[in-house]
């Protein structure tokens, strides 16, 4: 099996209202998807934040290094992508998510098995979208959102609190 293509896709979605953590409200959600294809028709997908230069780095420098390579040669690819400077974590991380997806499909294994097996059968999840929202006071909308998480069975929540006084 050989890698035949590394493609990126920029996705941008306007939010109904700007949202974000304590430092900045974002009017959009932006992401870069990475698609790695092989000569056997197996495809892996990865994603990363739409940081400046990430897409160009993947398309122009890192992606071409993968063409013709066997995606199952994990350690060789890892060393080449990171190099001596440890590369760009946003770009390499997206490629590695796609490679893990591809390897899991090729070997018919869940990702957990690629990393040595499961440590547990369940992983606790938490709700983390209690963010500041343009035009809304957290005092008014956080309780409602928190109750929605509780109704879904979540036992823990994460919320942005640094943008307003603690009271």
MODELLER restraints for C-alpha pairs under 7 A, 6 or more apart:
rsr = mdl.restraints
at = mdl.atoms
rsr.add(forms.Gaussian(group=physical.xy_distance, feature=features.Distance(at['CA:1:A'], at['CA:38:A']), mean=6.58, stdev=0.5))
rsr.add(forms.Gaussian(group=physical.xy_distance, feature=features.Distance(at['CA:1:A'], at['CA:39:A']), mean=6.21, stdev=0.5))
rsr.add(forms.Gaussian(group=physical.xy_distance, feature=features.Distance(at['CA:1:A'], at['CA:40:A']), mean=6.20, stdev=0.5))
rsr.add(forms.Gaussian(group=physical.xy_distance, feature=features.Distance(at['CA:1:A'], at['CA:70:A']), mean=5.69, stdev=0.5))
rsr.add(forms.Gaussian(group=physical.xy_distance, feature=features.Distance(at['CA:2:A'], at['CA:38:A']), mean=5.42, stdev=0.5))
rsr.add(forms.Gaussian(group=physical.xy_distance, feature=features.Distance(at['CA:2:A'], at['CA:39:A']), mean=5.69, stdev=0.5))
rsr.add(forms.Gaussian(group=physical.xy_distance, feature=features.Distance(at['CA:2:A'], at['CA:68:A']), mean=5.11, stdev=0.5))
rsr.add(forms.Gaussian(group=physical.xy_distance, feature=features.Distance(at['CA:2:A'], at['CA:69:A']), mean=5.25, stdev=0.5))
rsr.add(forms.Gaussian(group=physical.xy_distance, feature=features.Distance(at['CA:2:A'], at['CA:70:A']), mean=4.70, stdev=0.5))
rsr.add(forms.Gaussian(group=physical.xy_distance, feature=features.Distance(at['CA:2:A'], at['CA:71:A']), mean=6.66, stdev=0.5))
rsr.add(forms.Gaussian(group=physical.xy_distance, feature=features.Distance(at['CA:3:A'], at['CA:37:A']), mean=5.84, stdev=0.5))
rsr.add(forms.Gaussian(group=physical.xy_distance, feature=features.Distance(at['CA:3:A'], at['CA:38:A']), mean=4.31, stdev=0.5))
rsr.add(forms.Gaussian(group=physical.xy_distance, feature=features.Distance(at['CA:3:A'], at['CA:39:A']), mean=6.47, stdev=0.5))
rsr.add(forms.Gaussian(group=physical.xy_distance, feature=features.Distance(at['CA:3:A'], at['CA:66:A']), mean=6.41, stdev=0.5))
rsr.add(forms.Gaussian(group=physical.xy_distance, feature=features.Distance(at['CA:3:A'], at['CA:67:A']), mean=5.10, stdev=0.5))
rsr.add(forms.Gaussian(group=physical.xy_distance, feature=features.Distance(at['CA:3:A'], at['CA:68:A']), mean=5.11, stdev=0.5))
rsr.add(forms.Gaussian(group=physical.xy_distance, feature=features.Distance(at['CA:3:A'], at['CA:69:A']), mean=5.51, stdev=0.5))
rsr.add(forms.Gaussian(group=physical.xy_distance, feature=features.Distance(at['CA:3:A'], at['CA:70:A']), mean=6.33, stdev=0.5))
rsr.add(forms.Gaussian(group=physical.xy_distance, feature=features.Distance(at['CA:3:A'], at['CA:71:A']), mean=6.52, stdev=0.5))
rsr.add(forms.Gaussian(group=physical.xy_distance, feature=features.Distance(at['CA:4:A'], at['CA:37:A']), mean=5.66, stdev=0.5))
rsr.add(forms.Gaussian(group=physical.xy_distance, feature=features.Distance(at['CA:4:A'], at['CA:38:A']), mean=4.98, stdev=0.5))
rsr.add(forms.Gaussian(group=physical.xy_distance, feature=features.Distance(at['CA:4:A'], at['CA:39:A']), mean=5.98, stdev=0.5))
rsr.add(forms.Gaussian(group=physical.xy_distance, feature=features.Distance(at['CA:4:A'], at['CA:67:A']), mean=5.40, stdev=0.5))
rsr.add(forms.Gaussian(group=physical.xy_distance, feature=features.Distance(at['CA:4:A'], at['CA:68:A']), mean=6.14, stdev=0.5))
rsr.add(forms.Gaussian(group=physical.xy_distance, feature=features.Distance(at['CA:5:A'], at['CA:36:A']), mean=5.74, stdev=0.5))
rsr.add(forms.Gaussian(group=physical.xy_distance, feature=features.Distance(at['CA:5:A'], at['CA:37:A']), mean=5.17, stdev=0.5))
rsr.add(forms.Gaussian(group=physical.xy_distance, feature=features.Distance(at['CA:5:A'], at['CA:38:A']), mean=6.95, stdev=0.5))
rsr.add(forms.Gaussian(group=physical.xy_distance, feature=features.Distance(at['CA:5:A'], at['CA:67:A']), mean=6.30, stdev=0.5))
rsr.add(forms.Gaussian(group=physical.xy_distance, feature=features.Distance(at['CA:6:A'], at['CA:34:A']), mean=7.00, stdev=0.5))
rsr.add(forms.Gaussian(group=physical.xy_distance, feature=features.Distance(at['CA:6:A'], at['CA:35:A']), mean=5.74, stdev=0.5))
rsr.add(forms.Gaussian(group=physical.xy_distance, feature=features.Distance(at['CA:6:A'], at['CA:36:A']), mean=4.61, stdev=0.5))
rsr.add(forms.Gaussian(group=physical.xy_distance, feature=features.Distance(at['CA:6:A'], at['CA:37:A']), mean=6.57, stdev=0.5))
rsr.add(forms.Gaussian(group=physical.xy_distance, feature=features.Distance(at['CA:6:A'], at['CA:63:A']), mean=5.38, stdev=0.5))
rsr.add(forms.Gaussian(group=physical.xy_distance, feature=features.Distance(at['CA:7:A'], at['CA:34:A']), mean=5.74, stdev=0.5))
rsr.add(forms.Gaussian(group=physical.xy_distance, feature=features.Distance(at['CA:7:A'], at['CA:35:A']), mean=5.13, stdev=0.5))
rsr.add(forms.Gaussian(group=physical.xy_distance, feature=features.Distance(at['CA:7:A'], at['CA:36:A']), mean=6.51, stdev=0.5))
rsr.add(forms.Gaussian(group=physical.xy_distance, feature=features.Distance(at['CA:7:A'], at['CA:59:A']), mean=6.81, stdev=0.5))
rsr.add(forms.Gaussian(group=physical.xy_distance, feature=features.Distance(at['CA:8:A'], at['CA:32:A']), mean=6.53, stdev=0.5))
rsr.add(forms.Gaussian(group=physical.xy_distance, feature=features.Distance(at['CA:8:A'], at['CA:33:A']), mean=5.49, stdev=0.5))
rsr.add(forms.Gaussian(group=physical.xy_distance, feature=features.Distance(at['CA:8:A'], at['CA:34:A']), mean=4.58, stdev=0.5))
rsr.add(forms.Gaussian(group=physical.xy_distance, feature=features.Distance(at['CA:8:A'], at['CA:35:A']), mean=6.23, stdev=0.5))
rsr.add(forms.Gaussian(group=physical.xy_distance, feature=features.Distance(at['CA:8:A'], at['CA:55:A']), mean=6.66, stdev=0.5))
rsr.add(forms.Gaussian(group=physical.xy_distance, feature=features.Distance(at['CA:9:A'], at['CA:32:A']), mean=5.55, stdev=0.5))
rsr.add(forms.Gaussian(group=physical.xy_distance, feature=features.Distance(at['CA:9:A'], at['CA:33:A']), mean=5.06, stdev=0.5))
rsr.add(forms.Gaussian(group=physical.xy_distance, feature=features.Distance(at['CA:9:A'], at['CA:34:A']), mean=6.58, stdev=0.5))
rsr.add(forms.Gaussian(group=physical.xy_distance, feature=features.Distance(at['CA:10:A'], at['CA:31:A']), mean=5.98, stdev=0.5))
rsr.add(forms.Gaussian(group=physical.xy_distance, feature=features.Distance(at['CA:10:A'], at['CA:32:A']), mean=4.63, stdev=0.5))
rsr.add(forms.Gaussian(group=physical.xy_distance, feature=features.Distance(at['CA:10:A'], at['CA:33:A']), mean=6.49, stdev=0.5))
rsr.add(forms.Gaussian(group=physical.xy_distance, feature=features.Distance(at['CA:11:A'], at['CA:30:A']), mean=5.63, stdev=0.5))
rsr.add(forms.Gaussian(group=physical.xy_distance, feature=features.Distance(at['CA:11:A'], at['CA:31:A']), mean=5.35, stdev=0.5))
rsr.add(forms.Gaussian(group=physical.xy_distance, feature=features.Distance(at['CA:11:A'], at['CA:32:A']), mean=6.26, stdev=0.5))
rsr.add(forms.Gaussian(group=physical.xy_distance, feature=features.Distance(at['CA:12:A'], at['CA:28:A']), mean=6.51, stdev=0.5))
rsr.add(forms.Gaussian(group=physical.xy_distance, feature=features.Distance(at['CA:12:A'], at['CA:29:A']), mean=5.75, stdev=0.5))
rsr.add(forms.Gaussian(group=physical.xy_distance, feature=features.Distance(at['CA:12:A'], at['CA:30:A']), mean=4.50, stdev=0.5))
rsr.add(forms.Gaussian(group=physical.xy_distance, feature=features.Distance(at['CA:12:A'], at['CA:31:A']), mean=6.71, stdev=0.5))
rsr.add(forms.Gaussian(group=physical.xy_distance, feature=features.Distance(at['CA:13:A'], at['CA:28:A']), mean=5.40, stdev=0.5))
rsr.add(forms.Gaussian(group=physical.xy_distance, feature=features.Distance(at['CA:13:A'], at['CA:29:A']), mean=5.25, stdev=0.5))
rsr.add(forms.Gaussian(group=physical.xy_distance, feature=features.Distance(at['CA:13:A'], at['CA:30:A']), mean=6.52, stdev=0.5))
rsr.add(forms.Gaussian(group=physical.xy_distance, feature=features.Distance(at['CA:14:A'], at['CA:27:A']), mean=6.02, stdev=0.5))
rsr.add(forms.Gaussian(group=physical.xy_distance, feature=features.Distance(at['CA:14:A'], at['CA:28:A']), mean=4.41, stdev=0.5))
rsr.add(forms.Gaussian(group=physical.xy_distance, feature=features.Distance(at['CA:14:A'], at['CA:29:A']), mean=6.56, stdev=0.5))
rsr.add(forms.Gaussian(group=physical.xy_distance, feature=features.Distance(at['CA:15:A'], at['CA:27:A']), mean=5.61, stdev=0.5))
rsr.add(forms.Gaussian(group=physical.xy_distance, feature=features.Distance(at['CA:15:A'], at['CA:28:A']), mean=5.38, stdev=0.5))
rsr.add(forms.Gaussian(group=physical.xy_distance, feature=features.Distance(at['CA:15:A'], at['CA:29:A']), mean=6.99, stdev=0.5))
rsr.add(forms.Gaussian(group=physical.xy_distance, feature=features.Distance(at['CA:17:A'], at['CA:27:A']), mean=6.47, stdev=0.5))
rsr.add(forms.Gaussian(group=physical.xy_distance, feature=features.Distance(at['CA:17:A'], at['CA:133:A']), mean=6.46, stdev=0.5))
rsr.add(forms.Gaussian(group=physical.xy_distance, feature=features.Distance(at['CA:17:A'], at['CA:134:A']), mean=5.71, stdev=0.5))
rsr.add(forms.Gaussian(group=physical.xy_distance, feature=features.Distance(at['CA:18:A'], at['CA:25:A']), mean=5.39, stdev=0.5))
rsr.add(forms.Gaussian(group=physical.xy_distance, feature=features.Distance(at['CA:18:A'], at['CA:26:A']), mean=4.96, stdev=0.5))
rsr.add(forms.Gaussian(group=physical.xy_distance, feature=features.Distance(at['CA:18:A'], at['CA:27:A']), mean=4.08, stdev=0.5))
rsr.add(forms.Gaussian(group=physical.xy_distance, feature=features.Distance(at['CA:18:A'], at['CA:133:A']), mean=5.82, stdev=0.5))
rsr.add(forms.Gaussian(group=physical.xy_distance, feature=features.Distance(at['CA:18:A'], at['CA:134:A']), mean=5.19, stdev=0.5))
rsr.add(forms.Gaussian(group=physical.xy_distance, feature=features.Distance(at['CA:19:A'], at['CA:25:A']), mean=4.75, stdev=0.5))
rsr.add(forms.Gaussian(group=physical.xy_distance, feature=features.Distance(at['CA:19:A'], at['CA:26:A']), mean=5.23, stdev=0.5))
rsr.add(forms.Gaussian(group=physical.xy_distance, feature=features.Distance(at['CA:19:A'], at['CA:27:A']), mean=6.59, stdev=0.5))
rsr.add(forms.Gaussian(group=physical.xy_distance, feature=features.Distance(at['CA:19:A'], at['CA:131:A']), mean=6.26, stdev=0.5))
rsr.add(forms.Gaussian(group=physical.xy_distance, feature=features.Distance(at['CA:19:A'], at['CA:132:A']), mean=5.49, stdev=0.5))
rsr.add(forms.Gaussian(group=physical.xy_distance, feature=features.Distance(at['CA:19:A'], at['CA:133:A']), mean=4.41, stdev=0.5))
rsr.add(forms.Gaussian(group=physical.xy_distance, feature=features.Distance(at['CA:19:A'], at['CA:134:A']), mean=6.19, stdev=0.5))
rsr.add(forms.Gaussian(group=physical.xy_distance, feature=features.Distance(at['CA:20:A'], at['CA:26:A']), mean=5.73, stdev=0.5))
rsr.add(forms.Gaussian(group=physical.xy_distance, feature=features.Distance(at['CA:20:A'], at['CA:131:A']), mean=5.36, stdev=0.5))
rsr.add(forms.Gaussian(group=physical.xy_distance, feature=features.Distance(at['CA:20:A'], at['CA:132:A']), mean=5.40, stdev=0.5))
rsr.add(forms.Gaussian(group=physical.xy_distance, feature=features.Distance(at['CA:20:A'], at['CA:133:A']), mean=6.78, stdev=0.5))
rsr.add(forms.Gaussian(group=physical.xy_distance, feature=features.Distance(at['CA:21:A'], at['CA:131:A']), mean=5.51, stdev=0.5))
rsr.add(forms.Gaussian(group=physical.xy_distance, feature=features.Distance(at['CA:21:A'], at['CA:132:A']), mean=6.03, stdev=0.5))
rsr.add(forms.Gaussian(group=physical.xy_distance, feature=features.Distance(at['CA:21:A'], at['CA:160:A']), mean=5.27, stdev=0.5))
rsr.add(forms.Gaussian(group=physical.xy_distance, feature=features.Distance(at['CA:22:A'], at['CA:132:A']), mean=6.99, stdev=0.5))
rsr.add(forms.Gaussian(group=physical.xy_distance, feature=features.Distance(at['CA:22:A'], at['CA:160:A']), mean=5.85, stdev=0.5))
rsr.add(forms.Gaussian(group=physical.xy_distance, feature=features.Distance(at['CA:22:A'], at['CA:161:A']), mean=6.30, stdev=0.5))
rsr.add(forms.Gaussian(group=physical.xy_distance, feature=features.Distance(at['CA:22:A'], at['CA:162:A']), mean=4.86, stdev=0.5))
rsr.add(forms.Gaussian(group=physical.xy_distance, feature=features.Distance(at['CA:22:A'], at['CA:163:A']), mean=4.14, stdev=0.5))
rsr.add(forms.Gaussian(group=physical.xy_distance, feature=features.Distance(at['CA:23:A'], at['CA:163:A']), mean=6.39, stdev=0.5))
rsr.add(forms.Gaussian(group=physical.xy_distance, feature=features.Distance(at['CA:30:A'], at['CA:49:A']), mean=6.77, stdev=0.5))
rsr.add(forms.Gaussian(group=physical.xy_distance, feature=features.Distance(at['CA:30:A'], at['CA:50:A']), mean=5.70, stdev=0.5))
rsr.add(forms.Gaussian(group=physical.xy_distance, feature=features.Distance(at['CA:31:A'], at['CA:47:A']), mean=6.90, stdev=0.5))
rsr.add(forms.Gaussian(group=physical.xy_distance, feature=features.Distance(at['CA:31:A'], at['CA:48:A']), mean=5.97, stdev=0.5))
rsr.add(forms.Gaussian(group=physical.xy_distance, feature=features.Distance(at['CA:31:A'], at['CA:49:A']), mean=4.88, stdev=0.5))
rsr.add(forms.Gaussian(group=physical.xy_distance, feature=features.Distance(at['CA:31:A'], at['CA:50:A']), mean=4.84, stdev=0.5))
rsr.add(forms.Gaussian(group=physical.xy_distance, feature=features.Distance(at['CA:32:A'], at['CA:47:A']), mean=5.62, stdev=0.5))
rsr.add(forms.Gaussian(group=physical.xy_distance, feature=features.Distance(at['CA:32:A'], at['CA:48:A']), mean=5.39, stdev=0.5))
rsr.add(forms.Gaussian(group=physical.xy_distance, feature=features.Distance(at['CA:32:A'], at['CA:49:A']), mean=6.03, stdev=0.5))
rsr.add(forms.Gaussian(group=physical.xy_distance, feature=features.Distance(at['CA:32:A'], at['CA:50:A']), mean=5.40, stdev=0.5))
rsr.add(forms.Gaussian(group=physical.xy_distance, feature=features.Distance(at['CA:33:A'], at['CA:45:A']), mean=6.97, stdev=0.5))
rsr.add(forms.Gaussian(group=physical.xy_distance, feature=features.Distance(at['CA:33:A'], at['CA:46:A']), mean=5.71, stdev=0.5))
rsr.add(forms.Gaussian(group=physical.xy_distance, feature=features.Distance(at['CA:33:A'], at['CA:47:A']), mean=4.39, stdev=0.5))
rsr.add(forms.Gaussian(group=physical.xy_distance, feature=features.Distance(at['CA:33:A'], at['CA:48:A']), mean=6.63, stdev=0.5))
rsr.add(forms.Gaussian(group=physical.xy_distance, feature=features.Distance(at['CA:34:A'], at['CA:45:A']), mean=5.56, stdev=0.5))
rsr.add(forms.Gaussian(group=physical.xy_distance, feature=features.Distance(at['CA:34:A'], at['CA:46:A']), mean=4.93, stdev=0.5))
rsr.add(forms.Gaussian(group=physical.xy_distance, feature=features.Distance(at['CA:34:A'], at['CA:47:A']), mean=5.84, stdev=0.5))
rsr.add(forms.Gaussian(group=physical.xy_distance, feature=features.Distance(at['CA:34:A'], at['CA:94:A']), mean=6.47, stdev=0.5))
rsr.add(forms.Gaussian(group=physical.xy_distance, feature=features.Distance(at['CA:34:A'], at['CA:95:A']), mean=6.52, stdev=0.5))
rsr.add(forms.Gaussian(group=physical.xy_distance, feature=features.Distance(at['CA:34:A'], at['CA:98:A']), mean=6.57, stdev=0.5))
rsr.add(forms.Gaussian(group=physical.xy_distance, feature=features.Distance(at['CA:35:A'], at['CA:43:A']), mean=6.78, stdev=0.5))
rsr.add(forms.Gaussian(group=physical.xy_distance, feature=features.Distance(at['CA:35:A'], at['CA:44:A']), mean=5.79, stdev=0.5))
rsr.add(forms.Gaussian(group=physical.xy_distance, feature=features.Distance(at['CA:35:A'], at['CA:45:A']), mean=4.76, stdev=0.5))
rsr.add(forms.Gaussian(group=physical.xy_distance, feature=features.Distance(at['CA:35:A'], at['CA:46:A']), mean=6.64, stdev=0.5))
rsr.add(forms.Gaussian(group=physical.xy_distance, feature=features.Distance(at['CA:35:A'], at['CA:98:A']), mean=6.57, stdev=0.5))
rsr.add(forms.Gaussian(group=physical.xy_distance, feature=features.Distance(at['CA:36:A'], at['CA:43:A']), mean=5.57, stdev=0.5))
rsr.add(forms.Gaussian(group=physical.xy_distance, feature=features.Distance(at['CA:36:A'], at['CA:44:A']), mean=5.20, stdev=0.5))
rsr.add(forms.Gaussian(group=physical.xy_distance, feature=features.Distance(at['CA:36:A'], at['CA:45:A']), mean=6.51, stdev=0.5))
rsr.add(forms.Gaussian(group=physical.xy_distance, feature=features.Distance(at['CA:36:A'], at['CA:98:A']), mean=6.38, stdev=0.5))
rsr.add(forms.Gaussian(group=physical.xy_distance, feature=features.Distance(at['CA:37:A'], at['CA:43:A']), mean=4.52, stdev=0.5))
rsr.add(forms.Gaussian(group=physical.xy_distance, feature=features.Distance(at['CA:37:A'], at['CA:44:A']), mean=6.66, stdev=0.5))
rsr.add(forms.Gaussian(group=physical.xy_distance, feature=features.Distance(at['CA:42:A'], at['CA:102:A']), mean=6.52, stdev=0.5))
rsr.add(forms.Gaussian(group=physical.xy_distance, feature=features.Distance(at['CA:42:A'], at['CA:106:A']), mean=6.92, stdev=0.5))
rsr.add(forms.Gaussian(group=physical.xy_distance, feature=features.Distance(at['CA:43:A'], at['CA:102:A']), mean=5.65, stdev=0.5))
rsr.add(forms.Gaussian(group=physical.xy_distance, feature=features.Distance(at['CA:44:A'], at['CA:98:A']), mean=4.50, stdev=0.5))
rsr.add(forms.Gaussian(group=physical.xy_distance, feature=features.Distance(at['CA:44:A'], at['CA:99:A']), mean=5.94, stdev=0.5))
rsr.add(forms.Gaussian(group=physical.xy_distance, feature=features.Distance(at['CA:44:A'], at['CA:101:A']), mean=4.83, stdev=0.5))
rsr.add(forms.Gaussian(group=physical.xy_distance, feature=features.Distance(at['CA:44:A'], at['CA:102:A']), mean=4.06, stdev=0.5))
rsr.add(forms.Gaussian(group=physical.xy_distance, feature=features.Distance(at['CA:45:A'], at['CA:97:A']), mean=6.79, stdev=0.5))
rsr.add(forms.Gaussian(group=physical.xy_distance, feature=features.Distance(at['CA:45:A'], at['CA:98:A']), mean=4.14, stdev=0.5))
rsr.add(forms.Gaussian(group=physical.xy_distance, feature=features.Distance(at['CA:45:A'], at['CA:101:A']), mean=6.28, stdev=0.5))
rsr.add(forms.Gaussian(group=physical.xy_distance, feature=features.Distance(at['CA:46:A'], at['CA:94:A']), mean=4.88, stdev=0.5))
rsr.add(forms.Gaussian(group=physical.xy_distance, feature=features.Distance(at['CA:46:A'], at['CA:95:A']), mean=6.10, stdev=0.5))
rsr.add(forms.Gaussian(group=physical.xy_distance, feature=features.Distance(at['CA:46:A'], at['CA:97:A']), mean=4.60, stdev=0.5))
rsr.add(forms.Gaussian(group=physical.xy_distance, feature=features.Distance(at['CA:46:A'], at['CA:98:A']), mean=4.04, stdev=0.5))
rsr.add(forms.Gaussian(group=physical.xy_distance, feature=features.Distance(at['CA:47:A'], at['CA:94:A']), mean=4.81, stdev=0.5))
rsr.add(forms.Gaussian(group=physical.xy_distance, feature=features.Distance(at['CA:48:A'], at['CA:90:A']), mean=6.04, stdev=0.5))
rsr.add(forms.Gaussian(group=physical.xy_distance, feature=features.Distance(at['CA:48:A'], at['CA:94:A']), mean=5.24, stdev=0.5))
rsr.add(forms.Gaussian(group=physical.xy_distance, feature=features.Distance(at['CA:54:A'], at['CA:90:A']), mean=6.76, stdev=0.5))
rsr.add(forms.Gaussian(group=physical.xy_distance, feature=features.Distance(at['CA:54:A'], at['CA:91:A']), mean=5.47, stdev=0.5))
rsr.add(forms.Gaussian(group=physical.xy_distance, feature=features.Distance(at['CA:57:A'], at['CA:91:A']), mean=6.96, stdev=0.5))
rsr.add(forms.Gaussian(group=physical.xy_distance, feature=features.Distance(at['CA:58:A'], at['CA:91:A']), mean=6.10, stdev=0.5))
rsr.add(forms.Gaussian(group=physical.xy_distance, feature=features.Distance(at['CA:62:A'], at['CA:81:A']), mean=6.54, stdev=0.5))
rsr.add(forms.Gaussian(group=physical.xy_distance, feature=features.Distance(at['CA:71:A'], at['CA:99:A']), mean=6.68, stdev=0.5))
rsr.add(forms.Gaussian(group=physical.xy_distance, feature=features.Distance(at['CA:71:A'], at['CA:103:A']), mean=6.81, stdev=0.5))
rsr.add(forms.Gaussian(group=physical.xy_distance, feature=features.Distance(at['CA:72:A'], at['CA:103:A']), mean=6.23, stdev=0.5))
rsr.add(forms.Gaussian(group=physical.xy_distance, feature=features.Distance(at['CA:81:A'], at['CA:87:A']), mean=6.99, stdev=0.5))
rsr.add(forms.Gaussian(group=physical.xy_distance, feature=features.Distance(at['CA:81:A'], at['CA:92:A']), mean=6.70, stdev=0.5))
rsr.add(forms.Gaussian(group=physical.xy_distance, feature=features.Distance(at['CA:100:A'], at['CA:111:A']), mean=6.73, stdev=0.5))
rsr.add(forms.Gaussian(group=physical.xy_distance, feature=features.Distance(at['CA:104:A'], at['CA:110:A']), mean=5.72, stdev=0.5))
rsr.add(forms.Gaussian(group=physical.xy_distance, feature=features.Distance(at['CA:104:A'], at['CA:111:A']), mean=5.76, stdev=0.5))
rsr.add(forms.Gaussian(group=physical.xy_distance, feature=features.Distance(at['CA:104:A'], at['CA:114:A']), mean=6.97, stdev=0.5))
rsr.add(forms.Gaussian(group=physical.xy_distance, feature=features.Distance(at['CA:112:A'], at['CA:118:A']), mean=5.61, stdev=0.5))
rsr.add(forms.Gaussian(group=physical.xy_distance, feature=features.Distance(at['CA:125:A'], at['CA:154:A']), mean=6.67, stdev=0.5))
rsr.add(forms.Gaussian(group=physical.xy_distance, feature=features.Distance(at['CA:126:A'], at['CA:154:A']), mean=5.76, stdev=0.5))
rsr.add(forms.Gaussian(group=physical.xy_distance, feature=features.Distance(at['CA:126:A'], at['CA:155:A']), mean=6.64, stdev=0.5))
rsr.add(forms.Gaussian(group=physical.xy_distance, feature=features.Distance(at['CA:126:A'], at['CA:156:A']), mean=4.89, stdev=0.5))
rsr.add(forms.Gaussian(group=physical.xy_distance, feature=features.Distance(at['CA:126:A'], at['CA:157:A']), mean=5.33, stdev=0.5))
rsr.add(forms.Gaussian(group=physical.xy_distance, feature=features.Distance(at['CA:127:A'], at['CA:149:A']), mean=6.13, stdev=0.5))
rsr.add(forms.Gaussian(group=physical.xy_distance, feature=features.Distance(at['CA:127:A'], at['CA:154:A']), mean=6.73, stdev=0.5))
rsr.add(forms.Gaussian(group=physical.xy_distance, feature=features.Distance(at['CA:127:A'], at['CA:156:A']), mean=6.52, stdev=0.5))
rsr.add(forms.Gaussian(group=physical.xy_distance, feature=features.Distance(at['CA:127:A'], at['CA:157:A']), mean=4.73, stdev=0.5))
rsr.add(forms.Gaussian(group=physical.xy_distance, feature=features.Distance(at['CA:127:A'], at['CA:158:A']), mean=6.15, stdev=0.5))
rsr.add(forms.Gaussian(group=physical.xy_distance, feature=features.Distance(at['CA:128:A'], at['CA:157:A']), mean=5.89, stdev=0.5))
rsr.add(forms.Gaussian(group=physical.xy_distance, feature=features.Distance(at['CA:128:A'], at['CA:158:A']), mean=4.64, stdev=0.5))
rsr.add(forms.Gaussian(group=physical.xy_distance, feature=features.Distance(at['CA:128:A'], at['CA:159:A']), mean=6.21, stdev=0.5))
rsr.add(forms.Gaussian(group=physical.xy_distance, feature=features.Distance(at['CA:129:A'], at['CA:159:A']), mean=6.83, stdev=0.5))
rsr.add(forms.Gaussian(group=physical.xy_distance, feature=features.Distance(at['CA:130:A'], at['CA:142:A']), mean=6.22, stdev=0.5))
rsr.add(forms.Gaussian(group=physical.xy_distance, feature=features.Distance(at['CA:130:A'], at['CA:145:A']), mean=6.90, stdev=0.5))
rsr.add(forms.Gaussian(group=physical.xy_distance, feature=features.Distance(at['CA:130:A'], at['CA:158:A']), mean=6.62, stdev=0.5))
rsr.add(forms.Gaussian(group=physical.xy_distance, feature=features.Distance(at['CA:130:A'], at['CA:159:A']), mean=4.57, stdev=0.5))
rsr.add(forms.Gaussian(group=physical.xy_distance, feature=features.Distance(at['CA:130:A'], at['CA:160:A']), mean=6.27, stdev=0.5))
rsr.add(forms.Gaussian(group=physical.xy_distance, feature=features.Distance(at['CA:131:A'], at['CA:159:A']), mean=6.08, stdev=0.5))
rsr.add(forms.Gaussian(group=physical.xy_distance, feature=features.Distance(at['CA:131:A'], at['CA:160:A']), mean=5.23, stdev=0.5))
rsr.add(forms.Gaussian(group=physical.xy_distance, feature=features.Distance(at['CA:132:A'], at['CA:138:A']), mean=6.54, stdev=0.5))
rsr.add(forms.Gaussian(group=physical.xy_distance, feature=features.Distance(at['CA:132:A'], at['CA:160:A']), mean=6.71, stdev=0.5))
